[in-house]
């Protein structure tokens, strides 16, 4: 991949051409890689330039993470310093993509699953000046997201679509509901939906967030 970029990535060009296409960044989950979410890229809105990036820390062959996990009796949480660093790298990468591919800087979308969803949510709230909307699949807050989030006036344009499985065995539905309650205190546009699934993306959730994403490109 081009050495001018901060991350290794896979790219799907828009089939409906534009001088400044909207950008969708795909952020995979813990222990996965850039090929995972990219598998459904062709099914998403044809106006999008879609880039699926590989997390910076390698766990094993073809396995990567955005941050290390910290374990306690109460909860599994993020290495917060690493999580913040990954978010800062994503912002740097967005600037690189804007320069290289001339994408619309006002239409930058994030889509993350699990750990990638945690990073997406953190990035959107801490760097809202760069992000239009975020799709949060089977994720939640890190424990510092609310501490570092920007002011209400800087967040009011932000749109969040949050999806969670009722039977999620990795991030329990209670954690998603806790995150929803916090998000509802912010002046953002929030769509929250629960599905009869576990820690994955089913057909119904895919259909719903895909339709939602296309609607936000038009806004």
C-alpha positions as CSV (number, residue, x, y, z in Angstrom):
1,X,0.0,0.0,0.0
2,X,1.1,3.6,-0.6
3,X,3.7,4.5,1.9
4,X,2.3,8.0,2.2
5,X,-0.6,6.7,4.3
6,X,-0.6,6.0,8.0
7,X,-2.5,2.7,7.7
8,X,-2.6,-0.3,5.4
9,X,-6.0,-0.4,3.8
10,X,-8.3,-1.9,1.1
11,X,-10.2,0.5,-1.1
12,X,-13.5,0.4,-3.1
13,X,-13.9,3.2,-5.6
14,X,-17.3,4.7,-6.1
15,X,-19.1,3.4,-9.1
16,X,-21.0,6.7,-9.4
17,X,-18.2,9.1,-10.0
18,X,-17.9,12.5,-8.3
19,X,-15.2,15.2,-8.1
20,X,-15.4,14.9,-4.3
21,X,-17.0,11.6,-3.2
22,X,-18.2,11.0,0.4
23,X,-15.8,8.7,2.4
24,X,-16.7,5.7,4.5
25,X,-14.0,4.3,6.8
26,X,-14.5,0.7,8.0
27,X,-12.9,-0.2,11.3
28,X,-12.7,-3.9,12.1
29,X,-13.0,-5.6,15.5
30,X,-10.5,-7.0,17.9
31,X,-8.3,-9.8,16.4
32,X,-9.6,-9.3,12.9
33,X,-8.2,-7.3,9.9
34,X,-9.1,-5.0,7.0
35,X,-10.6,-7.8,4.9
36,X,-13.4,-8.5,7.4
37,X,-15.9,-5.6,7.0
38,X,-14.6,-5.0,3.4
39,X,-16.4,-8.2,2.4
40,X,-19.7,-6.3,2.2
41,X,-18.3,-3.0,0.7
42,X,-19.8,-3.7,-2.7
43,X,-23.3,-3.8,-1.2
44,X,-23.1,-0.3,0.2
45,X,-24.0,3.0,-1.5
46,X,-22.2,3.3,-4.9
47,X,-21.5,7.0,-4.3
48,X,-19.1,6.1,-1.5
49,X,-15.3,5.8,-1.6
50,X,-14.9,3.0,0.9
51,X,-11.7,2.4,2.8
52,X,-11.2,-0.5,5.2
53,X,-8.1,0.1,7.4
54,X,-6.0,-2.3,9.3
55,X,-5.6,-1.6,13.1
56,X,-2.0,-0.7,14.0
57,X,-1.2,-3.4,16.6
58,X,-0.6,-7.0,15.5
59,X,-1.8,-9.8,17.7
60,X,-0.9,-12.8,15.4
61,X,-1.1,-13.8,11.8
62,X,-3.7,-11.6,10.1
63,X,-5.0,-10.5,13.6
64,X,-4.9,-6.9,14.7
65,X,-6.2,-4.6,17.5
66,X,-6.8,-0.9,17.9
67,X,-5.8,-1.1,21.6
68,X,-4.9,-3.7,24.2
69,X,-7.6,-4.9,26.6
70,X,-7.4,-4.4,30.3
71,X,-9.2,-6.8,32.6
72,X,-10.7,-6.3,36.0
73,X,-13.4,-8.1,38.0
74,X,-16.0,-5.6,36.9
75,X,-15.4,-5.1,33.2
76,X,-13.1,-5.4,30.3
77,X,-11.9,-2.0,29.3
78,X,-9.4,-0.4,26.8
79,X,-5.8,0.6,27.3
80,X,-7.0,4.2,27.2
81,X,-3.7,5.7,26.0
82,X,-3.5,3.3,23.1
83,X,-7.2,4.0,22.2
84,X,-6.6,7.7,22.1
85,X,-3.5,7.2,20.0
86,X,-5.4,5.1,17.5
87,X,-8.1,7.8,17.2
88,X,-5.4,10.5,16.5
89,X,-3.9,8.2,13.8
90,X,-7.4,7.9,12.2
91,X,-7.8,11.6,12.1
92,X,-4.3,11.9,10.5
93,X,-5.3,9.3,8.0
94,X,-8.5,11.1,7.1
95,X,-6.5,14.2,6.3
96,X,-4.2,12.0,4.1
97,X,-7.2,10.6,2.2
98,X,-8.8,14.0,1.7
99,X,-5.5,15.2,0.1
100,X,-4.9,12.1,-2.0
101,X,-8.5,11.3,-3.2
102,X,-10.1,14.7,-2.9
103,X,-13.0,13.4,-0.9
104,X,-15.7,15.6,0.5
105,X,-14.3,16.7,3.9
106,X,-17.9,17.4,5.1
107,X,-19.0,13.9,4.4
108,X,-16.7,11.6,6.3
109,X,-18.5,8.5,7.7
110,X,-17.2,5.9,10.2
111,X,-18.4,2.3,10.5
112,X,-17.0,0.2,13.2
113,X,-17.7,-3.3,14.6
114,X,-17.0,-4.2,18.3
115,X,-13.6,-2.7,19.2
116,X,-13.7,-0.8,15.9
117,X,-17.1,0.5,17.0
118,X,-15.6,1.7,20.3
119,X,-12.9,3.5,18.3
120,X,-15.5,5.0,15.9
121,X,-17.6,6.3,18.7
122,X,-14.6,7.8,20.6
123,X,-13.3,9.4,17.4
124,X,-16.7,10.9,16.5
125,X,-17.2,12.5,19.9
126,X,-13.6,13.6,20.5
127,X,-12.9,14.9,16.9
128,X,-16.4,15.8,15.7
129,X,-15.0,18.5,13.4
130,X,-13.8,15.7,11.1
131,X,-16.8,13.3,11.3
132,X,-20.3,13.7,9.8
133,X,-21.8,10.4,11.0
134,X,-20.9,7.1,12.6
135,X,-22.4,3.6,12.5
136,X,-21.7,1.8,15.8
137,X,-22.1,-2.0,15.5
138,X,-21.9,-4.1,18.7
139,X,-19.9,-1.5,20.5
140,X,-19.9,0.9,23.5
141,X,-18.0,3.8,25.1
142,X,-14.5,3.5,26.4
143,X,-14.3,4.9,30.0
144,X,-12.7,8.2,28.9
145,X,-14.9,9.0,25.9
146,X,-17.2,11.3,27.8
147,X,-14.3,12.9,29.6
148,X,-12.7,13.9,26.3
149,X,-15.7,14.6,24.2
150,X,-16.1,18.1,22.7
151,X,-18.6,20.7,23.7
152,X,-22.3,20.4,22.8
153,X,-22.0,23.2,20.3
154,X,-19.3,21.2,18.4
155,X,-21.3,18.0,18.5
156,X,-24.7,19.2,17.4
157,X,-24.2,18.2,13.7
158,X,-23.2,14.6,14.6
159,X,-25.4,11.7,13.6
160,X,-25.0,8.2,15.2
161,X,-26.6,4.9,14.2
162,X,-26.1,2.4,17.0
163,X,-26.8,-1.3,16.6
164,X,-26.6,-4.1,19.2
165,X,-27.6,-7.7,19.6
166,X,-29.9,-8.7,22.4
167,X,-27.9,-11.9,22.8
168,X,-24.4,-10.4,22.5
169,X,-22.1,-12.5,24.6
170,X,-19.0,-10.3,24.1
171,X,-20.4,-6.8,24.9
172,X,-23.7,-7.4,26.8
173,X,-26.7,-5.5,25.8
174,X,-26.7,-3.7,29.1
175,X,-23.5,-1.9,28.2
176,X,-25.0,-0.7,24.9
177,X,-28.0,0.6,26.7
178,X,-25.8,2.4,29.2
179,X,-24.0,4.0,26.2
180,X,-27.4,4.9,24.7
181,X,-28.5,6.7,27.8
182,X,-25.3,8.8,27.8
183,X,-25.7,9.6,24.1
184,X,-29.3,10.8,24.6
185,X,-27.9,13.5,26.8
186,X,-26.0,15.0,23.9
187,X,-27.4,17.3,21.2
188,X,-26.8,14.7,18.4
189,X,-29.1,12.8,16.1
190,X,-29.2,9.3,17.6
191,X,-30.8,6.2,16.1
192,X,-30.5,3.2,18.4
193,X,-31.8,-0.3,17.5
194,X,-31.6,-3.8,19.0
195,X,-31.8,-7.0,17.1
196,X,-32.4,-10.6,17.8
197,X,-28.7,-11.6,17.3
198,X,-25.4,-12.1,19.1
199,X,-22.1,-10.4,18.5
200,X,-22.4,-10.1,14.8
201,X,-24.1,-8.3,11.9
202,X,-27.3,-9.9,10.7
203,X,-29.3,-9.2,7.5
204,X,-31.8,-7.0,9.2
205,X,-29.2,-4.7,10.9
206,X,-27.2,-4.5,7.7
207,X,-30.3,-3.5,5.7
208,X,-31.2,-0.8,8.3
209,X,-27.8,0.8,8.7
210,X,-27.2,0.7,4.9
211,X,-30.4,2.6,4.2
212,X,-29.6,5.0,7.0
213,X,-26.1,5.6,5.6
214,X,-27.5,6.4,2.1
215,X,-29.9,8.9,3.7
216,X,-27.1,10.8,5.4
217,X,-25.1,11.1,2.2
218,X,-28.1,13.1,0.8
219,X,-28.3,15.4,3.9
